[in-house]
Amino acid sequence: MDHKEAWDHCLSIIRDNIPERSFQTWFSPIRPIKLSDKVLTIEVPTSFFYEYLEEHFIDILRKTLFKVIGADAKLEYSIIVHNNTHNSKPYAVKIPTQNKSDLTNRPVSMPMGSNSTNNIKNPFVIPGIQKLNIDPQLNSDYNFQNFIEGECNRLARSAGFAIAQNPGKTAFNPLFIYGASGLGKTHLAHAIGIQVKERFPEKTVLYVEANKFERQYADATRSNERNDFVHFYQMIDVLIIDDVQHLAAKQKTQDVFFHIFNHLHQSGKQLILTSDKPPVELEGLEQRLLSRFKWGLSADLQVPDFETRKTILQKMAYKDGIELQDEIIDYIANHINTNVRELEGALVSLMAQSTLNRKEITIDLAKDLIDKLVSNTRKEITLDVIQQTVCDYFSMPVDQLKSKTRKREIVQARQIAMYFAKSKTKSSLSTIGARIGGKDHATVLHACKTVKNLLDTDKRFKSFVTDIDKMLEN
Ligand SMILES: Nc1ncnc2c1ncn2[C@@H]1O[C@H](COP(=O)(O)OP(=O)(O)OP(=O)(O)O)[C@@H](O)[C@H]1O
């Protein structure tokens, strides 16, 4: 048995024992490299990947290897590092944090300012910020207790939670959280900051929106305080920058951020960034910044599925001290399927209506209000919404649609998603391709043509497309 056969055999066992989504996320990207003396070497994309496997799948990996290779089987990881070399680690041995720099090809030779805190002036206009004893600018409501977990945010939440226990010391540095509007990026970023402050009160945490960072920098430059600005930011232990996409085309701000980023990262400080797009799709940001954004972990927040929407509503209602009948929760969760902010809005409107009019919250009141709300705020049809809707319709995980698999039914679903993405959004063909399965623009064009042809020739296929169209439009 060679390494490929052995690993294939292992995969078939693992696949039967874990959820398909986990399998796709954590096992599909692994490549077997060699098998010698019962030691199987597998290649994983990042050290985070390795740590995650060790933490979550160690038991199943161990049992499967013993079954396939024998009782004295061993597993070695080969981790792809930035300079395209590999680093093999023996089975079940964690990467010691102090050796992390061996694994990541960190450049940086930026001259550093004095670390002394005495002569640092506070360059900011934000009231409350003073030298190191700064207000972290965190919203206490946005904590982990209030952040509801579901398949849609599990990876980002787990990574965020791990960071909060050990800021700067995990492989997730930076943590790059991305996703469409209203899905909880800001909330999660604050939750990490709050938890760090609770566990390590002496640490300096700062949340700042990218726009504000830009304005502060412009002010500091105007008043000749650029160095103070840089020194100030270089003293932060956990720096959270929200909506980094707003730094696009701001060359000078990107330059200064680049230096701050390098300094903090090299000093083992934690960076948390949020954006509405993954690093590969961020336009107008310098390549050197984008490549650094990919050093740690990029984790997306997706549109919550129906069950998670229900949980979110139940917990939100509970927090506000009201009890809603299941029928009402189901109705809202069914009709508001865009993002968490809108779910929250619907619940607040419902409570307001019932309080103002002294009416009980009944299913009729809920229907009346939600129907108005939905028709007034015609939901934006985004690439995420399209992919989620197509996957809901065919009962498949979004991961599969985004994967490279050539299984017929998945290819078909992917083509339908591309067709709707082309007809209902303004996204370019290459963006559509990149977001749906990592394909190029020619594949998207081909998909649109195929769907149009099938609409004319295949009745069953046409009914799929019509149903999904209705779901998107309603
Ligand atoms: N998983 C969740 N659990 C509980 N509340 C959530 C969750 N996700 C989002 N929310 C709530 O939804 C609202 C919108 O979230 P948030 O502002 O974090 O979204 P965002 O992704 O940063 O959006 P934008 O890109 O528009 O700034 C907030 O009130 C937040 O508390």
The ligand as a Tripos MOL2 file, in Angstrom:
@<TRIPOS>MOLECULE
LIG
   31    33     1     0     0
SMALL
NO_CHARGES

@<TRIPOS>ATOM
      1 N1        -23.8690   35.5060   15.9330 N.pl3     1 LIG1
      2 C1        -24.4860   36.5680   16.4560 C.ar      1 LIG1
      3 N2        -25.0760   36.4820   17.6540 N.ar      1 LIG1
      4 C2        -25.7240   37.5360   18.1860 C.ar      1 LIG1
      5 N3        -25.8310   38.7270   17.6060 N.ar      1 LIG1
      6 C3        -25.2630   38.8830   16.4170 C.ar      1 LIG1
      7 C4        -24.5560   37.8130   15.7730 C.ar      1 LIG1
      8 N4        -24.1060   38.2480   14.5890 N.ar      1 LIG1
      9 C5        -24.4890   39.5310   14.4980 C.ar      1 LIG1
     10 N5        -25.1810   39.9160   15.5880 N.ar      1 LIG1
     11 C6        -25.7910   41.2310   15.8380 C.3       1 LIG1
     12 O1        -26.1720   41.7730   14.5670 O.3       1 LIG1
     13 C7        -25.8720   43.1590   14.5020 C.3       1 LIG1
     14 C8        -24.9280   43.4110   13.3460 C.3       1 LIG1
     15 O2        -23.6630   42.8290   13.6410 O.3       1 LIG1
     16 P1        -22.2840   43.5530   13.2910 P.3       1 LIG1
     17 O3        -22.4110   45.0440   13.3850 O.co2     1 LIG1
     18 O4        -21.2130   42.9070   14.0970 O.co2     1 LIG1
     19 O5        -22.1600   43.1420   11.7750 O.3       1 LIG1
     20 P2        -21.0010   43.4740   10.7290 P.3       1 LIG1
     21 O6        -20.7200   42.1820   10.0380 O.co2     1 LIG1
     22 O7        -19.8600   44.1460   11.4040 O.co2     1 LIG1
     23 O8        -21.7400   44.4480    9.7410 O.3       1 LIG1
     24 P3        -21.1480   45.6780    8.8820 P.3       1 LIG1
     25 O9        -20.2110   45.0930    7.8790 O.co2     1 LIG1
     26 O10       -22.3800   46.2690    8.2420 O.co2     1 LIG1
     27 O11       -20.4800   46.5980    9.8470 O.co2     1 LIG1
     28 C9        -25.2640   43.5330   15.8370 C.3       1 LIG1
     29 O12       -26.2570   44.0720   16.6600 O.3       1 LIG1
     30 C10       -24.7960   42.2080   16.4210 C.3       1 LIG1
     31 O13       -24.8300   42.1930   17.8190 O.3       1 LIG1
@<TRIPOS>BOND
     1     1     2 1
     2     2     3 ar
     3     2     7 ar
     4     3     4 ar
     5     4     5 ar
     6     5     6 ar
     7     6     7 ar
     8     6    10 ar
     9     7     8 ar
    10     8     9 ar
    11     9    10 ar
    12    10    11 1
    13    11    12 1
    14    11    30 1
    15    12    13 1
    16    13    14 1
    17    13    28 1
    18    14    15 1
    19    15    16 1
    20    16    17 2
    21    16    18 1
    22    16    19 1
    23    19    20 1
    24    20    21 2
    25    20    22 1
    26    20    23 1
    27    23    24 1
    28    24    25 2
    29    24    26 1
    30    24    27 1
    31    28    29 1
    32    28    30 1
    33    30    31 1
@<TRIPOS>SUBSTRUCTURE
     1 LIG1         1 GROUP 0 **** ****
